[in-house]
Amino acid sequence: MTRVFSGVKPTGHLTLGNYLGAMRQWAEEDQHRSDALFCVVDLHALTVDHDPARVRRLSRQAATLLLASGLDPERCTVFVQSHVDEHARLSYLLECVATDGEMRRMIQYKEKSVRERERGGSVRLSLLTYPALMAADILAYGTDEVPVGEDQTQHVELARDLAVRFNHRYGHTFTVPRATRPKVAARVMNLQDPASKMGKSDDTGPGIVYLLDEPDTVRRKVMRAVTDGGRGVVYDRAERPGVANLLEILAACAGGDPEALAGGYDSYGALKKDTAEAVIEALRPVRERHQALCADPAYVDGVLRTGAERARGMARPWVDAAYRAIGLLPA
């Protein structure tokens, strides 16, 4: 059976973009057709300045929202990255295979390091090396497919390169994974800045729909979404990105093709109203399930504990094999 791995980073509240671009596909498709693992990658949240209490709180919220989105612990493995030591064990080996140039070419490192230098600061070493940890997350499970958004494809490509290089140098050890992306709304854009992704680490708020936003808040954000200067509702991602973003969100939430949906509207207001209601209905079961799970924290703890045990059992043989292959004495 195909093995799938993916995760969410607890650096902010999960958004509509996380749900439409990843979590919904995990629940509706991936967990039913594959041996799937879904992880809260909390170690990645330590690569930037952070509040420890907030990381713990957001990690638990993320795990709860994964379950609320429809992930079934009987069908897939849901766990927290730091609960499985094999991620960190394998990460160092992959740092010994990766090159400095590869790490410095990663887009997130380049962007964040430039911003910090402009502010007169510096970035943590872990921000440079964390793609090796991300590769370890994937390779530790013999992963075949990694469902990711467009902006994360570069990291899967690095995991592929490191797997091939390790196998070539030390003998066949790792499965070479491939990235997969959903057909619609793989990258939901900020409602106030349709040139930027709707990212959970961006706390600016007005352009971001969070999964736990109240319906009235969702309506307000969508109704205030930036459109474009042209006339008429036309689906054109390059020339009309604001309208295209709304049409893609509507298509992802209510069904249909963005270009075909555009023909049914003659005003931005009507499009925004229907998009807002579609988003509210799409998120309603997630919010209701989240509320129920928060009332039963022992259940969530049990899921994460069982998930970590299961993940540990799957990862250990792969990581132990890598330790032997690279030349380390067995314990």
Secondary structure by P-SEA (a helix, b strand, c coil): cbbbbccccccccccaaaaaacaaaaaaccccccbbbbbccccccccccccaaaaaaaaaaaaaaaaaaccccccbbbbcccccaaaaaaaaaaaaaccaaaaaacaaaaaaaaaaaaaccccccccccaaaaaaaaccccccccccccccaaaaaaaaaaaaaaaaacccccccbbbbbbbccccccccccccccccccccccccccccccccaaaaaaaaaaccccccccccccccccaaaaaaaaaaaaaccccaaaaaaacccaaaaaaaaaaaaaaaaaaaaaaaaaaaacaaaaaaaaaaaaaaaaaacaaaaaaaaaaaccccc
